[in-house]
Amino acid sequence: MKYRHEERAAQLVEKLYRQEEGIMRAEKAVNRVDRDYEKFARKMAEMKNSMDRAQRIYDLKKEARAEGLAEGHEEGHAQGHAEGIEETTLEIARKMKATGIPAEQIHVITGLSTETVETL
């Protein structure tokens, strides 16, 4: 059986098949097992490829989500910081106006427009 695929032994093996029914059955069983194993190996390779693709997609989605969260965090932080500075500037301008400092001088110090200072 070991040499059944070699050309020089093929004729002898075929002759043995015809003479011995048990050998013929064994050869058929070996061929069936070989086909089943090849089918199994192909199926496993397909499953592995499918799982690898799914993992790559998952990793890409996870990476994109992390990037989006980081970008959103940065934008939110910058916006909050800008709003905080604006509120602080307005509060300082209110206090300056309350102490009687002229709107033009508050404009120079805070950078706020004179219209904004006058509406405080």
C-alpha positions as CSV (number, residue, x, y, z in Angstrom):
1,M,0.0,0.0,0.0
2,K,2.9,2.3,0.8
3,Y,4.1,2.2,-2.8
4,R,0.8,2.3,-4.6
5,H,1.4,5.7,-6.1
6,E,4.8,4.8,-7.6
7,E,4.7,4.1,-11.4
8,R,6.8,0.9,-11.3
9,A,4.7,-0.6,-8.5
10,A,1.4,0.5,-9.9
11,Q,1.0,-2.6,-12.2
12,L,1.9,-5.0,-9.4
13,V,-0.5,-3.3,-6.9
14,E,-3.3,-3.4,-9.5
15,K,-2.7,-7.1,-10.0
16,L,-2.8,-7.7,-6.3
17,Y,-6.1,-5.8,-6.1
18,R,-7.6,-8.2,-8.6
19,Q,-6.3,-11.2,-6.8
20,E,-7.1,-10.2,-3.3
21,E,-10.4,-8.8,-2.5
22,G,-9.3,-7.7,1.0
23,I,-6.5,-5.6,-0.5
24,M,-8.9,-4.1,-2.9
25,R,-11.2,-3.1,-0.1
26,A,-8.3,-1.7,1.9
27,E,-7.2,0.4,-1.1
28,K,-10.8,1.7,-1.5
29,A,-10.9,2.5,2.3
30,V,-7.5,4.3,2.1
31,N,-8.7,6.4,-0.9
32,R,-11.9,7.3,0.9
33,V,-10.0,8.3,4.0
34,D,-7.6,10.4,1.8
35,R,-10.6,12.1,0.2
36,D,-12.3,12.7,3.5
37,Y,-9.1,14.1,5.0
38,E,-8.6,16.4,2.1
39,K,-12.2,17.6,2.3
40,F,-11.7,18.1,6.1
41,A,-8.4,20.0,5.6
42,R,-10.1,22.3,3.0
43,K,-13.0,23.0,5.3
44,M,-10.7,23.8,8.2
45,A,-8.7,26.1,6.0
46,E,-11.9,27.9,4.9
47,M,-13.0,28.3,8.5
48,K,-9.6,29.6,9.5
49,N,-9.6,32.2,6.6
50,S,-13.1,33.2,7.6
51,M,-12.1,33.7,11.2
52,D,-9.0,35.6,10.3
53,R,-11.0,38.0,8.1
54,A,-13.5,38.5,10.9
55,Q,-10.7,39.2,13.4
56,R,-9.1,41.8,11.0
57,I,-12.5,43.5,10.6
58,Y,-13.0,43.5,14.3
59,D,-9.5,45.0,14.9
60,L,-10.1,47.7,12.3
61,K,-13.4,48.6,13.8
62,K,-11.9,48.7,17.3
63,E,-9.0,50.9,16.1
64,A,-11.4,53.3,14.2
65,R,-13.6,53.6,17.3
66,A,-10.6,54.4,19.5
67,E,-9.4,57.0,17.1
68,G,-12.9,58.5,16.9
69,L,-13.1,58.6,20.7
70,A,-9.7,60.2,21.0
71,E,-10.5,62.8,18.4
72,G,-13.9,63.6,20.1
73,H,-12.2,63.9,23.4
74,E,-9.6,66.3,22.0
75,E,-12.3,68.4,20.4
76,G,-14.5,68.4,23.5
77,H,-11.5,69.4,25.6
78,A,-10.6,72.3,23.3
79,Q,-14.1,73.5,23.1
80,G,-14.6,73.3,26.9
81,H,-11.3,75.1,27.4
82,A,-12.3,77.9,25.0
83,E,-15.7,78.3,26.6
84,G,-14.1,78.4,30.0
85,I,-11.7,81.1,28.9
86,E,-14.6,83.1,27.4
87,E,-16.7,82.8,30.6
88,T,-13.7,83.8,32.7
89,T,-13.0,86.8,30.5
90,L,-16.7,87.9,30.7
91,E,-16.6,87.5,34.5
92,I,-13.5,89.7,34.7
93,A,-15.1,92.3,32.4
94,R,-18.3,92.4,34.6
95,K,-16.2,92.9,37.7
96,M,-14.1,95.7,36.0
97,K,-17.3,97.4,34.8
98,A,-18.8,97.1,38.3
99,T,-15.8,98.9,39.7
100,G,-16.3,101.8,37.2
101,I,-13.5,101.1,34.7
102,P,-14.6,102.6,31.3
103,A,-15.7,100.2,28.5
104,E,-12.9,101.3,26.2
105,Q,-10.3,100.3,28.8
106,I,-12.0,97.0,29.5
107,H,-11.9,96.4,25.7
108,V,-8.2,97.0,25.6
109,I,-7.5,94.7,28.6
110,T,-9.8,91.8,27.8
111,G,-10.0,91.9,24.0
112,L,-13.8,91.9,24.2
113,S,-15.6,94.2,21.8
114,T,-16.9,97.5,23.3
115,E,-20.4,96.5,22.4
116,T,-20.1,93.3,24.4
117,V,-18.6,95.2,27.4
118,E,-21.4,97.8,27.3
119,T,-24.1,95.0,27.3
120,L,-22.7,93.4,30.5
